Amino acid sequence: MREVYDLGDEVLIVATDRISAFDAVMANGIPDKGVILTQMSAFWFAQLADICPHHVISVADADVQARCEQPQPEIFGRTTVAKKATTIPVECVARGYITGSLFKQYRKEGGKILGLDLPDGLQDGDRLPEPIFTPATKADEGHDENISYASVVDQLGAETAAFLKSKTLEIYARAAHHAETCGIILADTKFEFGEHSDGILWIDEALTPDSSRYWPAETYAPGQAQPSYDKQFVRDYLETSGWDKNPPGPTLPDSVVLNTRAKYVEAFTRLTGRTF
């Protein structure tokens, strides 16, 4: 969850420690979450810049401070100076494994969904024969909804749709390969792109646990829910807490907060090779 400040041709994107689940923001956050996500995104944008130009100008504290009228040390480490782009209203999702909302649709409707032709008999968490592009709507409220590639063509035109699909799958393939070398499976991830005078840019966040499903390879076992580097501890707690899933979200216990933070730190360390 981020705060965005308009600087004219640039924006400051400040990643907070707030955390949401089931479309509600929890009363307390996860310490250092915003720093971890900002630095992880910066790592991936730098690693994969040759595939697609991106919006990042800098995450350096000095560059952030230079754009603030007064000292703002509280936003250091968690802030991105970025080019301001007009967001293209499609979530660009790449999937190498079937799980989540796509698996629910597959189980209900079969393999020929959203213009796809998936094999019969897939289990939750199965690896797909090849990665697929499954775009989604960008919902202002509630959940995004999966749509077909043909819908993206109708909405954005064939050229832009083809660019988004190609870049999404290329970025995913490179990132998934890197993750495998770190003992992590990148099951799926979503990207956003924006229009800028420099062309279409890769924007928003890049391959963080908040925008991706990362699974530890050592415990991977299809046919069941996989342990993951995301909000699993938060969701598991909320399911048994008695909360009715209507905002506002409850206060998370210290154990849930600390375990969730540890998962974010572990993902960052394993994927970037850096200590946090």
MIDOSE-1310 file (N, C-alpha, C; in nm, 2 decimals, decimal comma, always signed):
residues 276
mrev	+0,09/-0,12/+0,00/+0,00/+0,00/+0,00/+0,09/+0,12/+0,00; +0,06/+0,21/-0,09/+0,16/+0,32/-0,12/+0,08/+0,46/-0,12; +0,16/+0,56/-0,09/+0,12/+0,70/-0,11/+0,19/+0,76/-0,22; +0,12/+0,83/-0,31/+0,18/+0,88/-0,44/+0,17/+1,03/-0,43
ydlg	+0,29/+1,10/-0,45/+0,29/+1,24/-0,45/+0,33/+1,29/-0,59; +0,25/+1,38/-0,65/+0,27/+1,43/-0,78/+0,37/+1,55/-0,78; +0,48/+1,53/-0,86/+0,58/+1,64/-0,86/+0,59/+1,70/-1,00; +0,48/+1,68/-1,08/+0,48/+1,74/-1,22/+0,51/+1,63/-1,32
devl	+0,64/+1,62/-1,36/+0,68/+1,52/-1,46/+0,72/+1,39/-1,38; +0,73/+1,40/-1,25/+0,77/+1,28/-1,17/+0,67/+1,26/-1,06; +0,69/+1,14/-1,00/+0,61/+1,11/-0,88/+0,70/+1,06/-0,77; +0,66/+1,08/-0,64/+0,73/+1,01/-0,53/+0,63/+0,90/-0,49
ivat	+0,68/+0,78/-0,49/+0,59/+0,67/-0,45/+0,65/+0,61/-0,31; +0,57/+0,63/-0,21/+0,61/+0,60/-0,07/+0,54/+0,47/-0,03; +0,61/+0,36/-0,01/+0,55/+0,23/+0,03/+0,54/+0,23/+0,18; +0,42/+0,21/+0,23/+0,39/+0,21/+0,37/+0,41/+0,07/+0,43
dris	+0,39/+0,06/+0,56/+0,40/-0,07/+0,62/+0,26/-0,13/+0,64; +0,16/-0,06/+0,59/+0,02/-0,11/+0,60/+0,00/-0,24/+0,53; -0,09/-0,32/+0,57/-0,12/-0,45/+0,51/-0,27/-0,47/+0,50; -0,31/-0,52/+0,38/-0,45/-0,55/+0,37/-0,48/-0,69/+0,34
afda	-0,60/-0,74/+0,37/-0,64/-0,87/+0,34/-0,79/-0,87/+0,33; -0,84/-0,95/+0,23/-0,99/-0,96/+0,21/-1,05/-0,82/+0,20; -0,97/-0,73/+0,12/-1,02/-0,60/+0,08/-1,04/-0,51/+0,20; -0,96/-0,53/+0,31/-0,97/-0,44/+0,43/-0,82/-0,42/+0,48
vman	-0,80/-0,30/+0,52/-0,67/-0,26/+0,58/-0,67/-0,30/+0,73; -0,56/-0,37/+0,77/-0,55/-0,41/+0,91/-0,52/-0,29/+1,00; -0,55/-0,30/+1,13/-0,53/-0,19/+1,22/-0,38/-0,16/+1,24; -0,30/-0,26/+1,23/-0,15/-0,24/+1,24/-0,08/-0,30/+1,12
gipd	+0,04/-0,25/+1,10/+0,11/-0,30/+0,98/+0,22/-0,40/+1,01; +0,31/-0,42/+0,91/+0,42/-0,51/+0,92/+0,55/-0,42/+0,92; +0,62/-0,41/+1,03/+0,74/-0,33/+1,03/+0,84/-0,36/+0,92; +0,88/-0,25/+0,85/+0,98/-0,26/+0,74/+0,92/-0,31/+0,61
kgvi	+0,80/-0,34/+0,60/+0,74/-0,40/+0,48/+0,76/-0,31/+0,36; +0,73/-0,17/+0,38/+0,75/-0,08/+0,27/+0,89/-0,07/+0,22; +0,99/-0,08/+0,31/+1,13/-0,07/+0,27/+1,16/-0,20/+0,19; +1,12/-0,31/+0,24/+1,15/-0,44/+0,17/+1,09/-0,44/+0,03
ltqm	+0,97/-0,40/+0,01/+0,90/-0,40/-0,12/+0,97/-0,30/-0,21; +1,00/-0,18/-0,16/+1,07/-0,08/-0,25/+1,20/-0,13/-0,30; +1,28/-0,19/-0,21/+1,42/-0,23/-0,24/+1,41/-0,36/-0,33; +1,31/-0,44/-0,31/+1,30/-0,56/-0,40/+1,26/-0,52/-0,54
safw	+1,16/-0,43/-0,55/+1,12/-0,37/-0,68/+1,24/-0,31/-0,75; +1,32/-0,23/-0,68/+1,43/-0,17/-0,74/+1,53/-0,27/-0,79; +1,55/-0,38/-0,72/+1,64/-0,49/-0,76/+1,59/-0,55/-0,90; +1,46/-0,58/-0,90/+1,41/-0,64/-1,02/+1,40/-0,55/-1,14
faql	+1,37/-0,42/-1,12/+1,37/-0,32/-1,23/+1,51/-0,31/-1,29; +1,61/-0,31/-1,20/+1,75/-0,30/-1,25/+1,79/-0,42/-1,32; +1,75/-0,54/-1,27/+1,79/-0,67/-1,33/+1,73/-0,69/-1,47; +1,61/-0,64/-1,49/+1,53/-0,67/-1,61/+1,51/-0,55/-1,70
adic	+1,58/-0,44/-1,68/+1,56/-0,32/-1,76/+1,59/-0,34/-1,91; +1,67/-0,44/-1,95/+1,69/-0,46/-2,09/+1,57/-0,52/-2,16; +1,47/-0,57/-2,08/+1,35/-0,63/-2,15/+1,25/-0,52/-2,18; +1,23/-0,43/-2,08/+1,13/-0,32/-2,10/+1,18/-0,20/-2,02
phhv	+1,17/-0,08/-2,08/+1,20/+0,04/-2,00/+1,10/+0,05/-1,89; +1,15/+0,11/-1,78/+1,06/+0,12/-1,66/+1,06/+0,27/-1,61; +0,98/+0,29/-1,50/+0,96/+0,42/-1,45/+1,06/+0,47/-1,35; +1,14/+0,38/-1,30/+1,22/+0,42/-1,18/+1,33/+0,52/-1,22
isva	+1,34/+0,63/-1,15/+1,45/+0,72/-1,17/+1,56/+0,70/-1,06; +1,51/+0,68/-0,94/+1,61/+0,66/-0,83/+1,53/+0,61/-0,70; +1,60/+0,53/-0,62/+1,55/+0,50/-0,48/+1,65/+0,55/-0,38; +1,75/+0,63/-0,42/+1,85/+0,67/-0,33/+1,80/+0,78/-0,24
dadv	+1,84/+0,77/-0,11/+1,78/+0,87/-0,02/+1,81/+1,01/-0,05; +1,93/+1,04/-0,11/+1,97/+1,18/-0,14/+1,88/+1,23/-0,25; +1,85/+1,15/-0,35/+1,76/+1,19/-0,46/+1,62/+1,21/-0,41; +1,57/+1,13/-0,32/+1,44/+1,15/-0,26/+1,44/+1,28/-0,18
qarc	+1,54/+1,30/-0,10/+1,54/+1,43/-0,02/+1,55/+1,55/-0,10; +1,62/+1,54/-0,22/+1,63/+1,66/-0,31/+1,50/+1,70/-0,36; +1,40/+1,62/-0,36/+1,27/+1,65/-0,41/+1,17/+1,69/-0,30; +1,22/+1,70/-0,18/+1,14/+1,74/-0,06/+1,18/+1,88/-0,01
eqpq	+1,09/+1,96/+0,03/+1,12/+2,09/+0,08/+1,18/+2,09/+0,22; +1,15/+1,99/+0,30/+1,20/+1,98/+0,43/+1,26/+1,84/+0,45; +1,35/+1,82/+0,55/+1,40/+1,69/+0,58/+1,29/+1,58/+0,60; +1,30/+1,47/+0,53/+1,20/+1,36/+0,54/+1,26/+1,23/+0,56
peif	+1,34/+1,21/+0,66/+1,41/+1,08/+0,68/+1,32/+0,96/+0,70; +1,20/+0,99/+0,74/+1,10/+0,88/+0,77/+1,06/+0,81/+0,64; +1,08/+0,87/+0,52/+1,05/+0,80/+0,40/+1,17/+0,74/+0,33; +1,29/+0,76/+0,39/+1,41/+0,70/+0,32/+1,40/+0,55/+0,32
grtt	+1,45/+0,49/+0,21/+1,45/+0,35/+0,19/+1,32/+0,29/+0,14; +1,21/+0,36/+0,15/+1,08/+0,32/+0,11/+1,02/+0,40/+0,00; +1,10/+0,49/-0,06/+1,05/+0,58/-0,16/+1,12/+0,57/-0,29; +1,03/+0,57/-0,40/+1,08/+0,56/-0,54/+1,06/+0,70/-0,61
vakk	+1,16/+0,75/-0,67/+1,14/+0,87/-0,76/+1,11/+0,81/-0,89; +1,00/+0,84/-0,95/+0,96/+0,77/-1,08/+0,91/+0,87/-1,18; +0,92/+0,83/-1,31/+0,86/+0,91/-1,41/+0,71/+0,89/-1,40; +0,64/+1,00/-1,43/+0,49/+1,00/-1,42/+0,43/+0,95/-1,55
atti	+0,36/+0,84/-1,54/+0,30/+0,78/-1,66/+0,15/+0,76/-1,64; +0,08/+0,75/-1,75/-0,06/+0,73/-1,75/-0,09/+0,58/-1,75; -0,14/+0,53/-1,64/-0,16/+0,38/-1,62/-0,25/+0,32/-1,73; -0,20/+0,22/-1,79/-0,29/+0,14/-1,88/-0,38/+0,05/-1,80
pvec	-0,51/+0,06/-1,82/-0,61/+0,00/-1,73/-0,63/-0,15/-1,74; -0,52/-0,22/-1,74/-0,52/-0,37/-1,75/-0,41/-0,42/-1,66; -0,45/-0,52/-1,57/-0,35/-0,59/-1,49/-0,29/-0,70/-1,58; -0,16/-0,70/-1,60/-0,09/-0,80/-1,68/-0,04/-0,91/-1,60
varg	-0,10/-1,02/-1,61/-0,07/-1,14/-1,52/+0,00/-1,25/-1,60; +0,11/-1,30/-1,55/+0,18/-1,41/-1,61/+0,17/-1,53/-1,51; +0,13/-1,65/-1,56/+0,12/-1,76/-1,47/+0,20/-1,88/-1,53; +0,29/-1,94/-1,45/+0,36/-2,06/-1,48/+0,30/-2,18/-1,42
yitg	+0,21/-2,16/-1,32/+0,14/-2,26/-1,24/+0,00/-2,22/-1,23; -0,09/-2,32/-1,22/-0,23/-2,29/-1,20/-0,27/-2,29/-1,05; -0,32/-2,18/-1,01/-0,37/-2,17/-0,87/-0,46/-2,05/-0,86; -0,51/-2,02/-0,74/-0,58/-1,90/-0,72/-0,71/-1,89/-0,80
slfk	-0,74/-1,77/-0,85/-0,86/-1,74/-0,92/-0,87/-1,82/-1,05; -0,76/-1,84/-1,12/-0,77/-1,92/-1,24/-0,80/-2,06/-1,22; -0,75/-2,12/-1,11/-0,78/-2,26/-1,08/-0,93/-2,28/-1,04; -0,98/-2,18/-0,97/-1,12/-2,18/-0,94/-1,21/-2,18/-1,06
qyrk	-1,17/-2,10/-1,16/-1,25/-2,09/-1,29/-1,23/-2,22/-1,36; -1,11/-2,27/-1,37/-1,08/-2,40/-1,44/-1,16/-2,51/-1,38; -1,17/-2,52/-1,25/-1,24/-2,63/-1,19/-1,39/-2,62/-1,21; -1,44/-2,49/-1,23/-1,58/-2,47/-1,25/-1,62/-2,49/-1,40
eggk	-1,53/-2,44/-1,49/-1,57/-2,43/-1,63/-1,49/-2,51/-1,72; -1,38/-2,57/-1,67/-1,30/-2,66/-1,76/-1,19/-2,58/-1,83; -1,11/-2,64/-1,91/-0,99/-2,58/-1,96/-1,00/-2,47/-2,07; -1,12/-2,47/-2,13/-1,14/-2,37/-2,24/-1,21/-2,24/-2,18
ilgl	-1,13/-2,17/-2,10/-1,17/-2,05/-2,04/-1,09/-1,93/-2,08; -1,15/-1,81/-2,09/-1,08/-1,69/-2,12/-0,99/-1,70/-2,25; -1,04/-1,79/-2,34/-0,97/-1,80/-2,47/-0,85/-1,90/-2,46; -0,83/-1,96/-2,34/-0,72/-2,05/-2,32/-0,77/-2,20/-2,35
dlpd	-0,67/-2,28/-2,37/-0,70/-2,42/-2,39/-0,60/-2,50/-2,30; -0,65/-2,52/-2,18/-0,56/-2,58/-2,07/-0,59/-2,73/-2,07; -0,48/-2,81/-2,03/-0,50/-2,95/-2,03/-0,60/-2,99/-1,93; -0,66/-3,11/-1,95/-0,76/-3,17/-1,85/-0,68/-3,22/-1,73
glqd	-0,75/-3,23/-1,62/-0,70/-3,30/-1,50/-0,60/-3,22/-1,42; -0,58/-3,09/-1,44/-0,48/-3,02/-1,36/-0,53/-3,01/-1,21; -0,43/-3,02/-1,12/-0,45/-3,00/-0,98/-0,41/-2,86/-0,94; -0,46/-2,81/-0,83/-0,42/-2,69/-0,77/-0,26/-2,69/-0,75
gdrl	-0,20/-2,59/-0,81/-0,05/-2,58/-0,80/+0,03/-2,65/-0,91; -0,04/-2,72/-1,00/+0,04/-2,78/-1,11/+0,11/-2,68/-1,20; +0,23/-2,73/-1,24/+0,30/-2,64/-1,34/+0,23/-2,66/-1,48; +0,22/-2,54/-1,54/+0,15/-2,54/-1,68/+0,26/-2,58/-1,78
pepi	+0,21/-2,64/-1,90/+0,30/-2,67/-2,00/+0,39/-2,56/-2,05; +0,34/-2,44/-2,05/+0,42/-2,32/-2,07/+0,35/-2,20/-2,00; +0,42/-2,10/-1,97/+0,36/-1,98/-1,90/+0,25/-1,92/-1,99; +0,15/-1,87/-1,93/+0,04/-1,81/-2,00/+0,01/-1,66/-1,95
ftpa	-0,05/-1,59/-2,04/-0,08/-1,45/-2,01/-0,23/-1,44/-1,98; -0,27/-1,40/-1,86/-0,41/-1,40/-1,82/-0,44/-1,26/-1,76; -0,47/-1,17/-1,85/-0,50/-1,03/-1,80/-0,62/-1,02/-1,71; -0,63/-0,91/-1,64/-0,74/-0,89/-1,55/-0,78/-0,74/-1,55
tkad	-0,90/-0,71/-1,52/-0,95/-0,58/-1,50/-0,87/-0,51/-1,39; -0,86/-0,38/-1,39/-0,81/-0,30/-1,27/-0,93/-0,25/-1,20; -0,97/-0,31/-1,09/-1,09/-0,27/-1,02/-1,05/-0,16/-0,91; -1,13/-0,05/-0,91/-1,11/+0,05/-0,81/-1,16/+0,00/-0,67
eghd	-1,26/-0,09/-0,67/-1,30/-0,15/-0,55/-1,32/-0,30/-0,57; -1,30/-0,38/-0,47/-1,32/-0,52/-0,48/-1,21/-0,59/-0,55; -1,24/-0,71/-0,61/-1,14/-0,79/-0,67/-1,13/-0,76/-0,82; -1,01/-0,77/-0,87/-0,99/-0,77/-1,02/-1,05/-0,90/-1,08
enis	-1,09/-0,89/-1,20/-1,16/-1,01/-1,27/-1,07/-1,05/-1,39; -1,05/-1,18/-1,40/-0,98/-1,23/-1,52/-1,06/-1,20/-1,65; -0,99/-1,16/-1,75/-1,05/-1,14/-1,88/-0,97/-1,20/-1,99; -1,02/-1,22/-2,11/-0,95/-1,28/-2,22/-0,85/-1,19/-2,28
yasv	-0,76/-1,24/-2,35/-0,66/-1,16/-2,43/-0,74/-1,08/-2,54; -0,84/-1,15/-2,60/-0,93/-1,08/-2,70/-0,99/-0,95/-2,64; -1,03/-0,96/-2,52/-1,09/-0,84/-2,45/-0,98/-0,73/-2,45; -0,86/-0,76/-2,42/-0,75/-0,66/-2,42/-0,73/-0,60/-2,55
vdql	-0,73/-0,68/-2,66/-0,72/-0,63/-2,79/-0,83/-0,54/-2,82; -0,95/-0,57/-2,79/-1,07/-0,48/-2,81/-1,05/-0,35/-2,74; -1,00/-0,36/-2,62/-0,99/-0,24/-2,54/-0,87/-0,15/-2,57; -0,76/-0,21/-2,61/-0,64/-0,13/-2,62/-0,58/-0,13/-2,77
gaet	-0,63/-0,22/-2,85/-0,58/-0,23/-2,98/-0,48/-0,35/-2,99; -0,46/-0,40/-3,11/-0,38/-0,52/-3,13/-0,23/-0,50/-3,10; -0,18/-0,38/-3,14/-0,04/-0,35/-3,12/+0,00/-0,34/-2,97; -0,08/-0,26/-2,90/-0,06/-0,25/-2,75/-0,08/-0,38/-2,68
aafl	-0,18/-0,45/-2,71/-0,21/-0,58/-2,64/-0,09/-0,67/-2,67; -0,04/-0,68/-2,79/+0,07/-0,77/-2,82/+0,19/-0,73/-2,74; +0,22/-0,60/-2,73/+0,33/-0,55/-2,65/+0,32/-0,60/-2,51; +0,21/-0,57/-2,45/+0,19/-0,61/-2,31/+0,21/-0,76/-2,28
kskt	+0,15/-0,84/-2,37/+0,16/-0,98/-2,35/+0,30/-1,03/-2,37; +0,37/-0,98/-2,47/+0,51/-1,02/-2,49/+0,60/-0,98/-2,38; +0,59/-0,86/-2,33/+0,68/-0,81/-2,22/+0,65/-0,88/-2,09; +0,52/-0,90/-2,07/+0,48/-0,97/-1,94/+0,54/-1,11/-1,94
leiy	+0,53/-1,19/-2,05/+0,58/-1,32/-2,05/+0,73/-1,33/-2,05; +0,80/-1,23/-2,11/+0,94/-1,23/-2,11/+1,00/-1,19/-1,98; +0,94/-1,09/-1,91/+0,98/-1,06/-1,78/+0,96/-1,18/-1,68; +0,84/-1,24/-1,69/+0,81/-1,35/-1,61/+0,92/-1,47/-1,63
araa	+0,95/-1,50/-1,75/+1,04/-1,61/-1,78/+1,18/-1,58/-1,71; +1,23/-1,46/-1,73/+1,36/-1,43/-1,67/+1,36/-1,43/-1,52; +1,25/-1,37/-1,46/+1,24/-1,37/-1,32/+1,22/-1,51/-1,26; +1,14/-1,59/-1,33/+1,12/-1,73/-1,28/+1,24/-1,81/-1,28
hhae	+1,32/-1,79/-1,38/+1,45/-1,86/-1,39/+1,54/-1,82/-1,28; +1,55/-1,69/-1,25/+1,64/-1,64/-1,14/+1,59/-1,70/-1,01; +1,45/-1,69/-0,99/+1,40/-1,74/-0,86/+1,43/-1,89/-0,84; +1,43/-1,97/-0,95/+1,46/-2,11/-0,94/+1,60/-2,13/-0,89
tcgi	+1,69/-2,05/-0,94/+1,83/-2,06/-0,89/+1,85/-2,03/-0,74; +1,74/-1,96/-0,69/+1,74/-1,92/-0,54/+1,66/-2,02/-0,46; +1,61/-2,13/-0,52/+1,53/-2,23/-0,45/+1,39/-2,18/-0,43; +1,34/-2,09/-0,52/+1,20/-2,04/-0,50/+1,13/-2,05/-0,64
ilad	+1,00/-2,09/-0,63/+0,91/-2,10/-0,75/+0,83/-1,97/-0,76; +0,84/-1,90/-0,87/+0,75/-1,79/-0,90/+0,63/-1,84/-0,97; +0,52/-1,87/-0,90/+0,41/-1,93/-0,96/+0,33/-1,84/-1,05; +0,32/-1,71/-1,01/+0,25/-1,61/-1,10/+0,29/-1,47/-1,05
tkfe	+0,26/-1,38/-1,13/+0,29/-1,24/-1,09/+0,21/-1,14/-1,18; +0,19/-1,02/-1,13/+0,12/-0,93/-1,21/+0,20/-0,80/-1,23; +0,19/-0,74/-1,34/+0,26/-0,62/-1,38/+0,16/-0,51/-1,42; +0,21/-0,38/-1,41/+0,13/-0,27/-1,47/+0,22/-0,20/-1,56
fgeh	+0,17/-0,14/-1,66/+0,24/-0,06/-1,76/+0,17/+0,07/-1,77; +0,25/+0,17/-1,82/+0,19/+0,31/-1,83/+0,24/+0,37/-1,96; +0,16/+0,47/-2,01/+0,20/+0,54/-2,13/+0,28/+0,67/-2,09; +0,39/+0,69/-2,16/+0,48/+0,80/-2,13/+0,53/+0,86/-2,26
sdgi	+0,59/+0,98/-2,26/+0,64/+1,03/-2,38/+0,76/+0,95/-2,43; +0,82/+0,87/-2,34/+0,93/+0,78/-2,38/+0,87/+0,65/-2,44; +0,74/+0,63/-2,44/+0,68/+0,50/-2,48/+0,61/+0,43/-2,37; +0,58/+0,31/-2,39/+0,52/+0,23/-2,28/+0,62/+0,19/-2,18
lwid	+0,60/+0,22/-2,05/+0,69/+0,19/-1,94/+0,63/+0,08/-1,85; +0,72/+0,00/-1,79/+0,68/-0,09/-1,69/+0,68/-0,01/-1,56; +0,57/-0,01/-1,49/+0,55/+0,08/-1,37/+0,50/+0,00/-1,25; +0,47/+0,08/-1,15/+0,41/+0,03/-1,02/+0,52/-0,05/-0,94
ealt	+0,50/-0,17/-0,90/+0,60/-0,25/-0,83/+0,64/-0,37/-0,91; +0,75/-0,43/-0,88/+0,81/-0,53/-0,96/+0,84/-0,66/-0,88; +0,76/-0,76/-0,90/+0,79/-0,90/-0,85/+0,81/-0,90/-0,70; +0,72/-0,83/-0,63/+0,73/-0,84/-0,48/+0,64/-0,95/-0,43
pdss	+0,65/-0,98/-0,31/+0,55/-1,08/-0,25/+0,41/-1,03/-0,25; +0,39/-0,90/-0,26/+0,25/-0,85/-0,27/+0,19/-0,86/-0,40; +0,27/-0,87/-0,51/+0,22/-0,88/-0,64/+0,25/-1,01/-0,71; +0,30/-1,11/-0,63/+0,35/-1,23/-0,69/+0,32/-1,35/-0,59
rywp	+0,31/-1,47/-0,64/+0,31/-1,59/-0,56/+0,45/-1,65/-0,57; +0,52/-1,65/-0,46/+0,65/-1,71/-0,44/+0,63/-1,83/-0,35; +0,67/-1,95/-0,40/+0,67/-2,07/-0,31/+0,81/-2,13/-0,29; +0,84/-2,17/-0,17/+0,97/-2,24/-0,15/+0,97/-2,37/-0,23
aety	+1,07/-2,39/-0,31/+1,08/-2,51/-0,40/+1,09/-2,64/-0,31; +1,15/-2,63/-0,20/+1,17/-2,75/-0,12/+1,05/-2,81/-0,06; +0,94/-2,73/-0,05/+0,81/-2,79/+0,00/+0,70/-2,80/-0,11; +0,74/-2,77/-0,23/+0,64/-2,77/-0,34/+0,58/-2,91/-0,36
apgq	+0,44/-2,92/-0,35/+0,37/-3,04/-0,37/+0,23/-3,01/-0,43; +0,21/-3,03/-0,56/+0,08/-2,99/-0,62/-0,03/-3,07/-0,57; -0,15/-3,01/-0,58/-0,27/-3,08/-0,53/-0,31/-3,03/-0,40; -0,25/-2,92/-0,35/-0,28/-2,86/-0,22/-0,24/-2,72/-0,22
aqps	-0,28/-2,64/-0,12/-0,23/-2,51/-0,10/-0,08/-2,51/-0,07; +0,00/-2,42/-0,13/+0,14/-2,41/-0,11/+0,18/-2,31/+0,00; +0,27/-2,34/+0,08/+0,33/-2,23/+0,17/+0,38/-2,12/+0,08; +0,37/-2,00/+0,12/+0,41/-1,89/+0,03/+0,47/-1,77/+0,10
ydkq	+0,54/-1,69/+0,03/+0,61/-1,57/+0,09/+0,52/-1,45/+0,07; +0,41/-1,45/+0,14/+0,32/-1,34/+0,13/+0,24/-1,32/+0,25; +0,11/-1,30/+0,24/+0,03/-1,27/+0,36/-0,04/-1,39/+0,42; +0,03/-1,51/+0,40/-0,03/-1,63/+0,44/-0,07/-1,63/+0,59
fvrd	+0,03/-1,58/+0,67/+0,00/-1,58/+0,82/-0,11/-1,49/+0,85; -0,12/-1,38/+0,78/-0,23/-1,29/+0,81/-0,37/-1,35/+0,77; -0,37/-1,41/+0,65/-0,50/-1,47/+0,60/-0,54/-1,58/+0,69; -0,44/-1,67/+0,73/-0,47/-1,78/+0,81/-0,53/-1,74/+0,95
ylet	-0,47/-1,63/+1,01/-0,52/-1,58/+1,13/-0,66/-1,53/+1,12; -0,68/-1,45/+1,01/-0,81/-1,39/+1,00/-0,92/-1,49/+0,98; -0,89/-1,60/+0,91/-0,99/-1,70/+0,89/-1,04/-1,76/+1,02; -0,96/-1,76/+1,12/-1,00/-1,82/+1,25/-1,03/-1,72/+1,36
sgwd	-1,02/-1,59/+1,33/-1,03/-1,49/+1,43/-1,17/-1,45/+1,47; -1,27/-1,48/+1,39/-1,40/-1,44/+1,42/-1,44/-1,31/+1,35; -1,34/-1,25/+1,29/-1,37/-1,12/+1,21/-1,46/-1,15/+1,10; -1,56/-1,06/+1,08/-1,66/-1,08/+0,97/-1,62/-1,04/+0,83
knpp	-1,49/-1,00/+0,82/-1,44/-0,96/+0,69/-1,50/-0,83/+0,64; -1,55/-0,75/+0,72/-1,60/-0,62/+0,68/-1,50/-0,51/+0,74; -1,46/-0,41/+0,67/-1,37/-0,31/+0,72/-1,43/-0,24/+0,84; -1,34/-0,19/+0,93/-1,20/-0,20/+0,92/-1,14/-0,34/+0,97
gptl	-1,02/-0,36/+0,93/-0,96/-0,49/+0,97/-0,91/-0,48/+1,12; -0,90/-0,60/+1,18/-0,86/-0,60/+1,32/-0,71/-0,58/+1,34; -0,67/-0,57/+1,47/-0,53/-0,56/+1,51/-0,47/-0,70/+1,50; -0,36/-0,72/+1,43/-0,30/-0,85/+1,42/-0,21/-0,87/+1,54
pdsv	-0,21/-1,00/+1,60/-0,13/-1,03/+1,71/+0,02/-1,02/+1,67; +0,10/-1,00/+1,77/+0,25/-0,98/+1,75/+0,31/-1,10/+1,68; +0,26/-1,22/+1,71/+0,32/-1,34/+1,64/+0,29/-1,34/+1,49; +0,17/-1,30/+1,46/+0,14/-1,29/+1,31/+0,22/-1,18/+1,24
vlnt	+0,24/-1,07/+1,31/+0,32/-0,96/+1,25/+0,46/-1,01/+1,23; +0,52/-1,07/+1,34/+0,66/-1,11/+1,33/+0,69/-1,22/+1,23; +0,60/-1,32/+1,22/+0,61/-1,42/+1,12/+0,60/-1,37/+0,98; +0,50/-1,28/+0,96/+0,49/-1,22/+0,83/+0,61/-1,14/+0,79
raky	+0,66/-1,06/+0,88/+0,78/-0,98/+0,85/+0,90/-1,08/+0,81; +0,91/-1,19/+0,89/+1,02/-1,28/+0,86/+1,01/-1,34/+0,72; +0,88/-1,36/+0,67/+0,87/-1,42/+0,54/+0,91/-1,32/+0,43; +0,87/-1,19/+0,45/+0,91/-1,09/+0,36/+1,07/-1,07/+0,36
veaf	+1,13/-1,08/+0,47/+1,27/-1,06/+0,48/+1,34/-1,18/+0,41; +1,29/-1,30/+0,44/+1,35/-1,42/+0,38/+1,34/-1,42/+0,22; +1,22/-1,38/+0,17/+1,21/-1,36/+0,03/+1,31/-1,26/-0,03; +1,32/-1,15/+0,04/+1,41/-1,05/-0,01/+1,55/-1,10/-0,01
trlt	+1,60/-1,17/+0,10/+1,73/-1,21/+0,11/+1,76/-1,32/+0,01; +1,67/-1,42/-0,01/+1,70/-1,53/-0,10/+1,70/-1,48/-0,25; +1,61/-1,39/-0,28/+1,60/-1,34/-0,42/+1,71/-1,24/-0,46; +1,74/-1,15/-0,37/+1,84/-1,05/-0,41/+1,98/-1,08/-0,37
grtf	+2,00/-1,18/-0,28/+2,13/-1,21/-0,23/+2,19/-1,11/-0,14; +2,10/-1,02/-0,09/+2,15/-0,92/+0,00/+2,09/-0,94/+0,14; +2,16/-0,90/+0,24/+2,10/-0,91/+0,38/+2,01/-0,79/+0,40; +1,92/-0,80/+0,49/+1,83/-0,69/+0,52/+1,84/-0,66/+0,67
